[in-house]
């Protein structure tokens, strides 16, 4: 019997639970030749309920019909089916206790290092700006951005990755590839398939169910080396993704937020539980370097200036009060400064100016400044010459 086609048939059988399906795929050799009369004993050996094994044996008898139907739908939608027996099955998914036996893929997954960016569907302007900043910068550095194709943070991350030069992104769905969910995002789905991949473990025609999304989240957590949570309420599914990532030994980053904002309660809770603070995209790029992940597209964000782009001029010292036409004002010395300040430290460079101003001038003399854009923000960055 063709084991690959059997896996496709089992995945298409709606009568099996996902847990039983994944367990049966792991123990295929132990039950594929079993007789229905031995279902109780065999089910005890493989660790599934006897009724689930009986349903699997019934699907085994329809392997040709079920497998051919799924393969024909895949060809119709420009997708392909990747089973856990295939060479191009993503190796990170092997870290899951119950990996999906079949993946429906439209596009190409690629082998670049990946980061998952997830968050609230009800994002605010700050969440959108952060998601776009991190996703755009990471995609420009050669990192594939993985998310769940939901509205809010997920969609913002996908779009920002696509906007980057040669940016790649992967969307993991909680429904079949042929189901239009969320509504009115077909154009985004087509763009992702062209510059990345749409991925689902659910068969064609599978409608989005509430219990599909926690199952989907384990795949989002397993594929990348790190997960970034931008905004999350205390009951957000993004926290499920983060906890899966922690259990798998992946790095988890969280963006800190306002303590009175419900969308920040989840991320602040992750930080209290030991998640890494995400202050800027460079934190994740440096984290990838610590893991030994090569990113051929990486470009330094804080690059030193070259001869053609000199540093911005240092602002001049603050002007003191001008001297009036009738000479120094009362209490001032001949140079217009206060007598005590003018006399203090006389003879030294910068004498008569506050110590803090002299320290700033000393620091600026050995530094330069460059403007760095992050989304719609322009931040002045100081660096040593």
FENKA-V869026 format. One record per backbone hydrogen bond with DSSP energy under -0.5 kcal/mol. CO is the residue of the C=O (numbers start at 1). NH is the residue of the N-H. E is the energy in kcal/mol with one decimal. If there is no record, write none. Layout:
co=CO nh=NH e=E
co=CO nh=NH e=E
This chain:
co=1 nh=3 e=-0.8
co=2 nh=6 e=-1.9
co=3 nh=7 e=-2.3
co=4 nh=8 e=-1.9
co=5 nh=9 e=-2.3
co=6 nh=10 e=-2.6
co=7 nh=11 e=-2.4
co=8 nh=12 e=-1.5
co=9 nh=13 e=-0.9
co=10 nh=13 e=-0.7
co=12 nh=14 e=-0.7
co=13 nh=16 e=-1.2
co=17 nh=21 e=-2.5
co=18 nh=22 e=-2.5
co=19 nh=23 e=-2.1
co=20 nh=24 e=-2.7
co=21 nh=25 e=-2.1
co=22 nh=26 e=-1.5
co=23 nh=27 e=-1.4
co=25 nh=28 e=-0.9
co=27 nh=30 e=-1.2
co=27 nh=31 e=-0.7
co=28 nh=31 e=-1.1
co=28 nh=32 e=-2.0
co=31 nh=34 e=-2.0
co=35 nh=38 e=-1.8
co=36 nh=39 e=-1.5
co=38 nh=42 e=-2.5
co=39 nh=43 e=-2.6
co=40 nh=44 e=-1.7
co=41 nh=45 e=-1.4
co=42 nh=46 e=-2.2
co=43 nh=47 e=-1.7
co=43 nh=48 e=-1.8
co=49 nh=53 e=-1.7
co=50 nh=54 e=-2.3
co=51 nh=55 e=-2.0
co=52 nh=56 e=-1.9
co=53 nh=57 e=-2.5
co=54 nh=58 e=-1.9
co=55 nh=59 e=-2.2
co=56 nh=60 e=-2.0
co=57 nh=61 e=-1.1
co=59 nh=62 e=-1.3
co=60 nh=63 e=-1.3
co=62 nh=66 e=-2.7
co=63 nh=67 e=-2.8
co=64 nh=68 e=-2.3
co=65 nh=69 e=-1.8
co=66 nh=70 e=-2.0
co=67 nh=71 e=-2.5
co=68 nh=72 e=-2.2
co=69 nh=73 e=-2.0
co=70 nh=74 e=-2.3
co=71 nh=75 e=-2.0
co=72 nh=76 e=-1.9
co=73 nh=77 e=-1.9
co=74 nh=79 e=-3.1
co=75 nh=78 e=-0.9
co=80 nh=82 e=-0.5
co=80 nh=105 e=-2.8
co=81 nh=83 e=-0.5
co=82 nh=103 e=-2.9
co=83 nh=86 e=-1.9
co=86 nh=89 e=-1.2
co=90 nh=93 e=-1.3
co=91 nh=94 e=-2.0
co=92 nh=95 e=-1.7
co=93 nh=96 e=-1.6
co=96 nh=99 e=-0.6
co=101 nh=84 e=-2.0
co=103 nh=82 e=-2.8
co=103 nh=105 e=-0.6
co=104 nh=200 e=-1.6
co=105 nh=80 e=-2.4
co=105 nh=107 e=-0.6
co=106 nh=198 e=-2.3
co=113 nh=144 e=-2.8
co=114 nh=225 e=-2.0
co=114 nh=226 e=-0.7
co=115 nh=146 e=-2.6
co=116 nh=118 e=-0.5
co=116 nh=228 e=-3.6
co=118 nh=230 e=-2.5
co=120 nh=153 e=-2.2
co=121 nh=123 e=-1.0
co=124 nh=128 e=-2.3
co=125 nh=129 e=-2.3
co=126 nh=130 e=-2.4
co=127 nh=131 e=-2.6
co=128 nh=132 e=-2.6
co=129 nh=133 e=-2.2
co=130 nh=134 e=-2.7
co=131 nh=135 e=-2.6
co=132 nh=136 e=-2.3
co=133 nh=137 e=-2.0
co=134 nh=138 e=-2.6
co=135 nh=139 e=-2.4
co=136 nh=140 e=-2.1
co=137 nh=141 e=-1.2
co=138 nh=143 e=-2.5
co=139 nh=142 e=-1.5
co=144 nh=115 e=-2.4
co=144 nh=146 e=-0.6
co=145 nh=170 e=-2.4
co=146 nh=117 e=-2.4
co=147 nh=172 e=-2.4
co=150 nh=155 e=-1.3
co=151 nh=154 e=-0.6
co=152 nh=156 e=-2.2
co=153 nh=157 e=-2.5
co=154 nh=158 e=-2.3
co=155 nh=159 e=-2.5
co=156 nh=160 e=-2.2
co=157 nh=161 e=-2.1
co=158 nh=162 e=-2.0
co=159 nh=163 e=-1.7
co=160 nh=164 e=-0.9
co=161 nh=164 e=-0.6
co=164 nh=167 e=-1.9
co=168 nh=145 e=-2.1
co=169 nh=197 e=-1.5
co=170 nh=147 e=-2.2
co=170 nh=172 e=-0.5
co=171 nh=173 e=-0.6
co=171 nh=199 e=-2.9
co=174 nh=209 e=-0.6
co=176 nh=179 e=-1.8
co=179 nh=181 e=-1.7
co=182 nh=185 e=-0.7
co=185 nh=189 e=-2.2
co=186 nh=190 e=-2.5
co=187 nh=191 e=-2.1
co=188 nh=192 e=-2.4
co=189 nh=193 e=-2.4
co=190 nh=194 e=-1.5
co=191 nh=195 e=-1.8
co=192 nh=196 e=-0.8
co=195 nh=169 e=-0.7
co=196 nh=108 e=-2.9
co=197 nh=171 e=-2.5
co=198 nh=106 e=-2.6
co=199 nh=173 e=-3.2
co=200 nh=104 e=-3.5
co=203 nh=206 e=-1.8
co=205 nh=207 e=-0.5
co=206 nh=176 e=-2.7
co=209 nh=212 e=-1.8
co=209 nh=213 e=-0.8
co=210 nh=213 e=-0.6
co=210 nh=214 e=-0.6
co=211 nh=215 e=-0.8
co=212 nh=216 e=-2.6
co=213 nh=217 e=-2.3
co=214 nh=218 e=-0.9
co=215 nh=218 e=-0.6
co=215 nh=219 e=-0.7
co=216 nh=219 e=-0.9
co=216 nh=220 e=-1.7
co=217 nh=221 e=-2.1
co=218 nh=222 e=-1.5
co=219 nh=223 e=-2.2
co=220 nh=224 e=-0.8
co=225 nh=251 e=-1.9
co=226 nh=116 e=-2.5
co=227 nh=253 e=-3.3
co=228 nh=118 e=-2.5
co=228 nh=230 e=-0.6
co=229 nh=255 e=-2.1
co=231 nh=120 e=-1.2
co=232 nh=266 e=-2.6
co=232 nh=267 e=-0.6
co=233 nh=236 e=-2.0
co=236 nh=239 e=-1.1
co=236 nh=240 e=-0.6
co=237 nh=241 e=-1.7
co=238 nh=242 e=-2.3
co=239 nh=243 e=-2.5
co=240 nh=244 e=-2.4
co=241 nh=245 e=-2.3
co=242 nh=246 e=-2.3
co=243 nh=247 e=-2.3
co=244 nh=248 e=-1.8
co=245 nh=250 e=-2.7
co=246 nh=249 e=-1.3
co=251 nh=227 e=-2.3
co=252 nh=276 e=-3.0
co=253 nh=229 e=-2.4
co=254 nh=256 e=-0.6
co=254 nh=278 e=-2.3
co=258 nh=261 e=-1.2
co=260 nh=262 e=-0.6
co=261 nh=264 e=-1.8
co=261 nh=265 e=-0.6
co=262 nh=265 e=-0.9
co=262 nh=266 e=-0.6
co=263 nh=232 e=-2.9
co=264 nh=268 e=-2.6
co=265 nh=269 e=-1.8
co=266 nh=270 e=-2.0
co=267 nh=271 e=-2.2
co=268 nh=272 e=-1.9
co=269 nh=273 e=-1.5
co=270 nh=275 e=-2.6
co=271 nh=274 e=-1.2
co=276 nh=254 e=-2.4
co=277 nh=279 e=-0.9
co=280 nh=283 e=-1.7
co=280 nh=284 e=-0.6
co=281 nh=284 e=-0.8
co=281 nh=285 e=-1.9
co=282 nh=286 e=-2.8
co=283 nh=287 e=-1.5
co=284 nh=288 e=-2.4
co=285 nh=289 e=-1.8
co=286 nh=290 e=-2.0
co=287 nh=291 e=-1.4
co=288 nh=293 e=-2.6
co=289 nh=292 e=-1.4
co=292 nh=294 e=-0.5
co=295 nh=298 e=-2.0
co=301 nh=303 e=-0.8
co=306 nh=309 e=-0.7
co=324 nh=327 e=-1.5
co=327 nh=324 e=-0.5
co=329 nh=332 e=-2.0
co=331 nh=339 e=-1.2
co=333 nh=336 e=-1.7
co=337 nh=333 e=-3.6
co=338 nh=342 e=-2.7
co=339 nh=343 e=-2.0
co=340 nh=344 e=-1.5
co=343 nh=346 e=-1.4
co=344 nh=352 e=-0.5
co=345 nh=348 e=-1.9
co=348 nh=351 e=-2.0
co=350 nh=353 e=-1.8
co=354 nh=358 e=-1.7
co=355 nh=359 e=-2.2
co=356 nh=360 e=-2.2
co=357 nh=361 e=-2.3
co=358 nh=362 e=-2.0
co=359 nh=363 e=-2.3
co=360 nh=364 e=-2.8
co=361 nh=365 e=-1.7
co=362 nh=366 e=-0.6
co=363 nh=366 e=-1.0
co=364 nh=367 e=-1.5
co=366 nh=385 e=-1.9
co=368 nh=383 e=-2.0
co=369 nh=312 e=-1.2
co=370 nh=372 e=-0.5
co=370 nh=381 e=-3.1
co=372 nh=379 e=-3.3
co=374 nh=377 e=-1.8
co=377 nh=374 e=-2.3
co=379 nh=372 e=-2.8
co=380 nh=382 e=-0.5
co=381 nh=370 e=-2.3
co=383 nh=368 e=-2.5
